[in-house]
Amino acid sequence: MTGAAATGLLAGCSGDGSGGGTRASATAAREAAARAEAALRARTSATSRALVTQYDAVLAMHPTLRTRLAPLRDQAAQHTTALAPASAATPSPAPSAEVSTVAADADEALKELAEAERRTSDAQLAALATAPPELARLLASVAASNAGHAFLLGGGA
């Protein structure tokens, strides 16, 4: 009988040790998932920030488009904020702008902006594959907004 009690006691001890390992594994998995989400948020936020930079360049070149573009630019800026990692106390510096020049013709500048909106939408949709559910819903909404902006800018269906 004493042997059976000792076996039970040892089994209980080994169970606690493996439970601690399981808890540590779960904690490590949660931390890895949080880091992956923060990195995904940083990338998708940077994509939206680049779009805002392009809006700013077009508005600087064609101030007469301000009434038409300001609401779309403001939404792109809101996307940047909504997608930013929660741990970002201050916004990271804007990435080097891919916009080297803005077309002198306003209609051509709008076409280029519509294309930038489409590219941004495609990038946000591609990010859905690795996003956790809450972020995936946000990315889908942002991508739909970008696609709508492209349409409004004359990018067609």
N, C-alpha and C positions, 0 to 999 in steps of 0.2 A: 504494500500500500504506500509506503513511503516513496518508493521508486516512481509510482504513478503520479503522486503529488508533485514530486520534483520535476518530472517530465512536463506536467501541466504548467508549472511555474516557469520553466525554461521556454516553453512554447509562447507563453504570454510575454516574456521579455523580448524574444526575437520578433514578435509581432509589433511591439512598440518601436523597435529599431527600424523595421521596414516601413512603418507608417511615417516615421520622421523623414525617411528618404523620399517617400511619396509626396509628403508636404513640401520638401525642399524642391523636388522635381516640378511640382505644380507651381510653386513660387517662381522658379527659374523660367518656366514656360510662360507664365503671365508677364514676367519682366521682358522676355524676348518678344512677345506679342506686342507689348506696349512700345518697345523700341522700334519694331517694324512699322507699327502704325504711325509713330512720330516721324519716321523717315518718309513714309508714304505721304503723310500730310505736308511735310516740308517740300517734297517734290511737286505735289499737285498745287500747293500754294504758290510756289515759284513759277509754275506754268501760268497761273492766273496773273501773277505780278508782272510777268513779261508781256502779257496782253495789255495790262494797264499802261505799261511803258509805251507800247505801240499806240494806244489811244492818245496818250499825252503828246507823242511825236506828231501824230496827224493833226491834233488840235492846235499845236504850235504852228504848224505849216498852213493850216486852213481854219483860222478862227471863225469863219462864217459858218462852219459846221457844228459849232458848240451846242446850239439848241437841239440838234438831231443826235449828237453823240454823247453829250453829258450824261443822260440817264443810263446809257449802256455802259459807259466808262465807270460810273458809280457802282453799277451792279457788279462789274468785274472786280472792282476794289473790294466790295463786300464779299465776293467769293474768296479773294485772297485771305481776308480776315477769318472767314468761316472755316477755311481749310487749314489754317496755320496750326501747328502743334500747340497743345495747351501749355506746354512747358516753355514756350517762347515768350519770355518776359518782354522783350523788345523785338520788333520786326527785324529780320535779318536784312542785310543790304540787298538791294535789287540786283538780280543777275545782270551780267553784261547784256545790254539790249541787242537782240538780233536785228533790230531795225536800224539799218545803216543809213538809209535814205527814205524819204517819203516822196511819193510821186507828186510832181508839181500840179498835175491835173487832179482836181477834187474827186471826180468820178473814179479815176484809177486808184486814188488813195482809199476810197471806200471799198473798192473791190479787194484791195490788199488787206484791208481790215477785216472784211468778211472771210477771207481765206484764213487769216490768223484766228478768227473765232472758230472756224471749222477745225483747224489743227488743234486748238485748245480743247474743243469738245471731244475730238478723237482721243486725245491724251487722257482726259478725265475718264472716258469710257474704258480705255485700256487698263487704267488703274483699278477698275472694279474687280478684276480677277483676283487680286490679292487683298482687297480691303475687307475689314470686318463689317458686319451688317450695318451698323449705324453710319459708318463712314461711307459705305457703298451707297446707301440711300442719298446721302449728301452729294456724293460724286455724280450720281445719276441725275439729280436735280440741277447741279451746276452744268453738266454736259448738255442737258436739255435747254437750259437758259442760253448757253453759248450757241447752240444750233439755231435757236430762235433769233438771237442777235445777228447771226450770219444771214438768215433769211431777211430780216428787217434792213440790213445793210445792202440788200440787193443781190445777195449771193444765190438766190433762187432755191428751189427745192432739191 
